[in-house]
Amino acid sequence: MNYTLELNDRTFKAIKAGTKKVEGRTPTDWDKTPYKRLKQGDSIRFINDATNESLEVKISFIHHYSDVKGMLEKEGVENVLSGEPKTIEHGIKSYNSLTDYKKGIKKNGIYAIGLELL
């Protein structure tokens, strides 16, 4: 299956550079992507919301977590976060600052999507 998702410029550049290897996502009121149906081998076309540039990745794994802290501890902050500082506290604050993410994670958990550049 193929999916298309938007990313901010910093996150897009980190994935493109290979420094961000895991994308954390949760269903929200505005994002209806069926994350629980994503499978290893599916592809995602990420679109940079600042430049409209796109890149393709293959999903190498999907892991589900009940909270951001668990995801960051298991997947590694260096693989998940695109900004600094790369700490669990900063990661939790960052994810909770995204529109509807705090509510979405409480309701649906968070999906760690392993990314392999194509």
C-alpha positions as a Python dict, from the first residue, in 0.01 Angstrom:
ca = {
    (1, 'M'): (0, 0, 0),
    (2, 'N'): (118, 356, -68),
    (3, 'Y'): (54, 652, 159),
    (4, 'T'): (123, 1026, 134),
    (5, 'L'): (204, 1235, 442),
    (6, 'E'): (318, 1594, 493),
    (7, 'L'): (618, 1694, 703),
    (8, 'N'): (761, 2022, 821),
    (9, 'D'): (1089, 2131, 664),
    (10, 'R'): (1319, 2030, 954),
    (11, 'T'): (1173, 1680, 981),
    (12, 'F'): (1176, 1630, 604),
    (13, 'K'): (1545, 1728, 582),
    (14, 'A'): (1637, 1497, 872),
    (15, 'I'): (1467, 1198, 705),
    (16, 'K'): (1629, 1285, 371),
    (17, 'A'): (1972, 1308, 540),
    (18, 'G'): (1916, 972, 709),
    (19, 'T'): (1948, 1111, 1062),
    (20, 'K'): (1579, 1057, 1146),
    (21, 'K'): (1501, 690, 1103),
    (22, 'V'): (1166, 665, 1285),
    (23, 'E'): (855, 878, 1235),
    (24, 'G'): (608, 893, 1524),
    (25, 'R'): (241, 936, 1428),
    (26, 'T'): (-101, 912, 1588),
    (27, 'P'): (-450, 947, 1441),
    (28, 'T'): (-595, 1293, 1507),
    (29, 'D'): (-910, 1481, 1413),
    (30, 'W'): (-732, 1619, 1104),
    (31, 'D'): (-515, 1317, 1013),
    (32, 'K'): (-722, 1014, 924),
    (33, 'T'): (-431, 799, 803),
    (34, 'P'): (-503, 439, 912),
    (35, 'Y'): (-176, 394, 1102),
    (36, 'K'): (-284, 64, 1256),
    (37, 'R'): (-310, -82, 903),
    (38, 'L'): (40, 19, 789),
    (39, 'K'): (264, -279, 725),
    (40, 'Q'): (630, -350, 672),
    (41, 'G'): (703, -306, 300),
    (42, 'D'): (437, -37, 244),
    (43, 'S'): (567, 292, 106),
    (44, 'I'): (517, 652, 213),
    (45, 'R'): (569, 959, -2),
    (46, 'F'): (658, 1245, 231),
    (47, 'I'): (590, 1597, 108),
    (48, 'N'): (779, 1893, 253),
    (49, 'D'): (506, 2142, 347),
    (50, 'A'): (745, 2436, 296),
    (51, 'T'): (898, 2346, -43),
    (52, 'N'): (663, 2080, -189),
    (53, 'E'): (967, 1856, -240),
    (54, 'S'): (888, 1487, -195),
    (55, 'L'): (1075, 1171, -107),
    (56, 'E'): (983, 804, -96),
    (57, 'V'): (1048, 567, 191),
    (58, 'K'): (970, 206, 257),
    (59, 'I'): (831, 107, 596),
    (60, 'S'): (1083, -123, 764),
    (61, 'F'): (871, -176, 1078),
    (62, 'I'): (568, -51, 1270),
    (63, 'H'): (571, -52, 1649),
    (64, 'H'): (281, 69, 1863),
    (65, 'Y'): (327, 239, 2200),
    (66, 'S'): (83, 369, 2458),
    (67, 'D'): (286, 687, 2506),
    (68, 'V'): (569, 898, 2365),
    (69, 'K'): (809, 816, 2649),
    (70, 'G'): (788, 443, 2576),
    (71, 'M'): (846, 504, 2206),
    (72, 'L'): (1149, 727, 2266),
    (73, 'E'): (1301, 483, 2516),
    (74, 'K'): (1264, 181, 2285),
    (75, 'E'): (1335, 344, 1946),
    (76, 'G'): (1603, 586, 2072),
    (77, 'V'): (1567, 963, 2077),
    (78, 'E'): (1849, 992, 1822),
    (79, 'N'): (1637, 793, 1571),
    (80, 'V'): (1304, 965, 1638),
    (81, 'L'): (1370, 1334, 1702),
    (82, 'S'): (1473, 1577, 1430),
    (83, 'G'): (1539, 1874, 1659),
    (84, 'E'): (1763, 1947, 1955),
    (85, 'P'): (1802, 1866, 2233),
    (86, 'K'): (1761, 1494, 2176),
    (87, 'T'): (1618, 1409, 2517),
    (88, 'I'): (1309, 1216, 2625),
    (89, 'E'): (1173, 1525, 2802),
    (90, 'H'): (1214, 1740, 2490),
    (91, 'G'): (1056, 1469, 2274),
    (92, 'I'): (749, 1441, 2496),
    (93, 'K'): (708, 1818, 2499),
    (94, 'S'): (756, 1835, 2122),
    (95, 'Y'): (497, 1567, 2040),
    (96, 'N'): (248, 1713, 2289),
    (97, 'S'): (283, 2054, 2122),
    (98, 'L'): (158, 1920, 1787),
    (99, 'T'): (-206, 1994, 1712),
    (100, 'D'): (-431, 1724, 1863),
    (101, 'Y'): (-137, 1488, 1930),
    (102, 'K'): (-175, 1484, 2308),
    (103, 'K'): (-541, 1386, 2270),
    (104, 'G'): (-469, 1141, 1987),
    (105, 'I'): (-192, 965, 2179),
    (106, 'K'): (-409, 934, 2489),
    (107, 'K'): (-686, 778, 2279),
    (108, 'N'): (-487, 577, 2019),
    (109, 'G'): (-128, 552, 2138),
    (110, 'I'): (155, 640, 1900),
    (111, 'Y'): (297, 447, 1606),
    (112, 'A'): (673, 434, 1547),
    (113, 'I'): (724, 395, 1172),
    (114, 'G'): (1067, 268, 1070),
    (115, 'L'): (1187, 443, 755),
    (116, 'E'): (1411, 315, 478),
    (117, 'L'): (1495, 570, 206),
    (118, 'L'): (1428, 458, -150),
}
